């Protein structure tokens, strides 16, 4: 009987996706042509209004966000503080989505006007000729991070999951690649990435999402909770000897973004295949520790409304673990 129920649920989901697909496609095409025409102040105002409204509606994103905030902060923050963080987080995510479209018009000028890189030796080293693995998170505008980095001259390829709606996927890839960035589909990307790194290219990963073990995920501590994340960046770094840099795009009060390159890691020299699992585990944990530190620094700009933590069969989870 449970198997039959699962089959029925899958069929219903497929029907819903099929019905929704043309409306999603039409919506993205509409936004592609209208959002770039709006003045910057209106884009920011709409995003902030959306965050304010979302916090007051009984929607899934609000429920998931508050559960995540409770799991991470417990009693160390009040309910009012958590709601304030979530409101800004929801507004930031809305602004990020609007900005995929808004920066597509005159991207070089708009990025020059609204995006700056923090001056630091790490920034200069990142843009030197040589292979780099860039790690970021769903913080601020990870989309602008890739576009601005490519516009500044980096030979950058970013890994992205393929959107099931083909029209939406095509629109997103077109917009993301406007400044010279290359988008590589997540599925089957390993050979392409190894080749790119050996040719001194740079590649970027967003590494704060759940990746199931059957898809290459390993369990590490993330914000004080066990989470299964992709081991691919650490494995690539160890196999190829490529340094790992951490970059984040932080919104400012004017509607712009400040890009910080906060740290770098040099993987140990590759010795033998037998050491692979242990070193990849350690390196992945170091990567997540640096992302966690940035989230604690700017909690209001991180995407709390996503189901980052998911239980695995046979796993041992603390009582505070979010239950979606």
PyMOL commands that set and color helices and strands:
alter all, ss='L'
color gray80, all
select helices_A, chain A and resi 2-37+40-54+60-76+79-102+107-114+121-126+142-151+166-176+190-198+213-215+232-240+273-297+299-301
alter helices_A, ss='H'
color red, helices_A
select strands_A, chain A and resi 115-117+132-136+156-160+182-185+202-206+217-222+225-230+244-251+257-265
alter strands_A, ss='S'
color yellow, strands_A
deselect
rebuild
show_as cartoon
